Amino acid sequence: MKYVTRPLALFCGLFLSMSALAAQSDPLVAQIDAYIVTTDPDSAEVLELAEVANPGDIILYRATFKNQSDTALTAVQPVIPIPAGLEYIEGSAKPAPQEVSLDGITFESLSAVNASGEPVDTTAFRALRWSIDALESDVPFTAELRARLVQ
């Protein structure tokens, strides 16, 4: 998978290292944009492309995954990482993801409770993953999530 990112210091190192792993001929490309979420005087939501974030800021990550090949890709599992220092805002992911990671590497089914029946601490999520049976050529899949920069 090849990644194209927009600037945000919190995210750049992560995606630069991931893009180094991507082959130039990879048919799946992801563009991830980061926005600071604010409100205007009328309480309408405003998204500004994030260059720098401050503690307490809410950041919206929007990732668009595109298949650049001539045939459908099957069993695609797009991921949006949540860097350390950010806390996922529960219920903010769209569409709803199928899996979650607490370490950014291993994934498990998304559930509101853990194996002991206790509520899951969603602020500890390090990545969300979606499952797509088939991603057709030139038909993008877009996912987003919100996270708060810890103070």
Contacts in CASP RR format, 6 or more apart in sequence:
PFRMAT RR
TARGET T0000
AUTHOR 0000-0000-0000
METHOD contacts of the structure
MODEL  1
MKYVTRPLALFCGLFLSMSALAAQSDPLVAQIDAYIVTTDPDSAEVLELA
EVANPGDIILYRATFKNQSDTALTAVQPVIPIPAGLEYIEGSAKPAPQEV
SLDGITFESLSAVNASGEPVDTTAFRALRWSIDALESDVPFTAELRARLV
Q
1 18 0 8 1.000
1 22 0 8 1.000
1 26 0 8 1.000
1 28 0 8 1.000
1 29 0 8 1.000
1 30 0 8 1.000
2 19 0 8 1.000
2 22 0 8 1.000
2 23 0 8 1.000
2 24 0 8 1.000
2 26 0 8 1.000
2 28 0 8 1.000
2 29 0 8 1.000
2 30 0 8 1.000
3 15 0 8 1.000
3 18 0 8 1.000
3 19 0 8 1.000
3 22 0 8 1.000
3 29 0 8 1.000
3 30 0 8 1.000
3 31 0 8 1.000
3 32 0 8 1.000
4 29 0 8 1.000
4 30 0 8 1.000
4 31 0 8 1.000
4 32 0 8 1.000
5 11 0 8 1.000
5 12 0 8 1.000
5 15 0 8 1.000
5 16 0 8 1.000
5 19 0 8 1.000
5 31 0 8 1.000
5 32 0 8 1.000
5 33 0 8 1.000
6 31 0 8 1.000
6 32 0 8 1.000
6 33 0 8 1.000
6 34 0 8 1.000
6 49 0 8 1.000
6 50 0 8 1.000
7 49 0 8 1.000
7 50 0 8 1.000
7 51 0 8 1.000
8 34 0 8 1.000
8 50 0 8 1.000
8 51 0 8 1.000
8 52 0 8 1.000
8 53 0 8 1.000
8 59 0 8 1.000
9 51 0 8 1.000
9 52 0 8 1.000
9 53 0 8 1.000
10 34 0 8 1.000
10 53 0 8 1.000
10 59 0 8 1.000
10 83 0 8 1.000
10 85 0 8 1.000
10 86 0 8 1.000
10 149 0 8 1.000
11 32 0 8 1.000
11 34 0 8 1.000
11 61 0 8 1.000
11 83 0 8 1.000
14 81 0 8 1.000
14 83 0 8 1.000
15 32 0 8 1.000
27 67 0 8 1.000
27 68 0 8 1.000
27 69 0 8 1.000
27 73 0 8 1.000
28 65 0 8 1.000
28 66 0 8 1.000
28 67 0 8 1.000
28 68 0 8 1.000
28 73 0 8 1.000
28 76 0 8 1.000
28 135 0 8 1.000
29 65 0 8 1.000
29 66 0 8 1.000
29 68 0 8 1.000
30 63 0 8 1.000
30 64 0 8 1.000
30 65 0 8 1.000
30 66 0 8 1.000
30 78 0 8 1.000
31 63 0 8 1.000
31 64 0 8 1.000
31 66 0 8 1.000
32 61 0 8 1.000
32 62 0 8 1.000
32 63 0 8 1.000
32 64 0 8 1.000
32 80 0 8 1.000
33 49 0 8 1.000
33 61 0 8 1.000
33 62 0 8 1.000
33 63 0 8 1.000
34 49 0 8 1.000
34 50 0 8 1.000
34 59 0 8 1.000
34 60 0 8 1.000
34 61 0 8 1.000
35 47 0 8 1.000
35 48 0 8 1.000
35 49 0 8 1.000
35 50 0 8 1.000
35 59 0 8 1.000
35 60 0 8 1.000
35 62 0 8 1.000
36 47 0 8 1.000
36 48 0 8 1.000
36 50 0 8 1.000
36 53 0 8 1.000
36 57 0 8 1.000
36 58 0 8 1.000
36 59 0 8 1.000
37 45 0 8 1.000
37 46 0 8 1.000
37 47 0 8 1.000
37 57 0 8 1.000
37 58 0 8 1.000
37 59 0 8 1.000
37 60 0 8 1.000
37 146 0 8 1.000
38 45 0 8 1.000
38 46 0 8 1.000
38 48 0 8 1.000
39 45 0 8 1.000
39 46 0 8 1.000
40 46 0 8 1.000
47 60 0 8 1.000
50 59 0 8 1.000
53 59 0 8 1.000
53 149 0 8 1.000
54 149 0 8 1.000
55 149 0 8 1.000
55 150 0 8 1.000
55 151 0 8 1.000
56 148 0 8 1.000
56 149 0 8 1.000
56 150 0 8 1.000
56 151 0 8 1.000
57 148 0 8 1.000
57 149 0 8 1.000
58 89 0 8 1.000
58 146 0 8 1.000
58 147 0 8 1.000
58 148 0 8 1.000
58 149 0 8 1.000
59 86 0 8 1.000
59 146 0 8 1.000
59 147 0 8 1.000
59 148 0 8 1.000
59 149 0 8 1.000
60 144 0 8 1.000
60 145 0 8 1.000
60 146 0 8 1.000
61 80 0 8 1.000
61 82 0 8 1.000
61 144 0 8 1.000
61 145 0 8 1.000
61 146 0 8 1.000
61 147 0 8 1.000
62 142 0 8 1.000
62 143 0 8 1.000
62 144 0 8 1.000
63 78 0 8 1.000
63 80 0 8 1.000
63 142 0 8 1.000
63 143 0 8 1.000
63 144 0 8 1.000
64 140 0 8 1.000
64 141 0 8 1.000
64 142 0 8 1.000
65 76 0 8 1.000
65 78 0 8 1.000
65 135 0 8 1.000
65 140 0 8 1.000
65 141 0 8 1.000
65 142 0 8 1.000
65 143 0 8 1.000
66 138 0 8 1.000
66 139 0 8 1.000
66 140 0 8 1.000
66 141 0 8 1.000
67 73 0 8 1.000
67 76 0 8 1.000
67 135 0 8 1.000
67 136 0 8 1.000
67 137 0 8 1.000
67 138 0 8 1.000
67 139 0 8 1.000
68 137 0 8 1.000
68 138 0 8 1.000
69 137 0 8 1.000
70 137 0 8 1.000
71 137 0 8 1.000
72 134 0 8 1.000
72 135 0 8 1.000
72 136 0 8 1.000
72 137 0 8 1.000
73 134 0 8 1.000
73 135 0 8 1.000
74 133 0 8 1.000
74 134 0 8 1.000
74 135 0 8 1.000
75 131 0 8 1.000
75 132 0 8 1.000
75 133 0 8 1.000
76 131 0 8 1.000
76 132 0 8 1.000
76 134 0 8 1.000
76 135 0 8 1.000
76 141 0 8 1.000
77 99 0 8 1.000
77 129 0 8 1.000
77 130 0 8 1.000
77 131 0 8 1.000
77 132 0 8 1.000
78 129 0 8 1.000
78 130 0 8 1.000
78 132 0 8 1.000
78 141 0 8 1.000
78 143 0 8 1.000
79 127 0 8 1.000
79 128 0 8 1.000
79 129 0 8 1.000
79 130 0 8 1.000
80 93 0 8 1.000
80 127 0 8 1.000
80 128 0 8 1.000
80 143 0 8 1.000
80 144 0 8 1.000
80 145 0 8 1.000
81 104 0 8 1.000
81 126 0 8 1.000
81 127 0 8 1.000
82 88 0 8 1.000
82 125 0 8 1.000
82 126 0 8 1.000
82 127 0 8 1.000
82 128 0 8 1.000
82 145 0 8 1.000
82 147 0 8 1.000
84 126 0 8 1.000
85 149 0 8 1.000
85 150 0 8 1.000
86 147 0 8 1.000
86 148 0 8 1.000
86 149 0 8 1.000
86 150 0 8 1.000
87 123 0 8 1.000
87 147 0 8 1.000
87 148 0 8 1.000
87 150 0 8 1.000
88 122 0 8 1.000
88 123 0 8 1.000
88 125 0 8 1.000
88 128 0 8 1.000
88 145 0 8 1.000
88 146 0 8 1.000
88 147 0 8 1.000
89 122 0 8 1.000
89 145 0 8 1.000
89 146 0 8 1.000
89 147 0 8 1.000
89 148 0 8 1.000
90 122 0 8 1.000
91 122 0 8 1.000
92 144 0 8 1.000
92 145 0 8 1.000
92 146 0 8 1.000
92 147 0 8 1.000
93 128 0 8 1.000
93 143 0 8 1.000
93 144 0 8 1.000
93 145 0 8 1.000
94 143 0 8 1.000
94 144 0 8 1.000
94 145 0 8 1.000
95 130 0 8 1.000
95 143 0 8 1.000
96 110 0 8 1.000
97 110 0 8 1.000
97 128 0 8 1.000
97 129 0 8 1.000
97 130 0 8 1.000
97 143 0 8 1.000
97 145 0 8 1.000
98 109 0 8 1.000
98 110 0 8 1.000
98 129 0 8 1.000
98 130 0 8 1.000
98 131 0 8 1.000
99 107 0 8 1.000
99 108 0 8 1.000
99 109 0 8 1.000
99 110 0 8 1.000
99 128 0 8 1.000
99 129 0 8 1.000
99 130 0 8 1.000
99 131 0 8 1.000
100 107 0 8 1.000
100 108 0 8 1.000
100 109 0 8 1.000
100 110 0 8 1.000
100 120 0 8 1.000
100 125 0 8 1.000
100 127 0 8 1.000
100 128 0 8 1.000
100 129 0 8 1.000
101 107 0 8 1.000
101 108 0 8 1.000
101 125 0 8 1.000
101 126 0 8 1.000
101 127 0 8 1.000
101 128 0 8 1.000
101 129 0 8 1.000
102 124 0 8 1.000
102 125 0 8 1.000
102 126 0 8 1.000
103 126 0 8 1.000
104 126 0 8 1.000
104 127 0 8 1.000
107 127 0 8 1.000
107 129 0 8 1.000
110 128 0 8 1.000
111 120 0 8 1.000
112 119 0 8 1.000
112 120 0 8 1.000
113 119 0 8 1.000
113 120 0 8 1.000
114 120 0 8 1.000
128 143 0 8 1.000
128 145 0 8 1.000
130 141 0 8 1.000
130 143 0 8 1.000
132 141 0 8 1.000
135 141 0 8 1.000
END
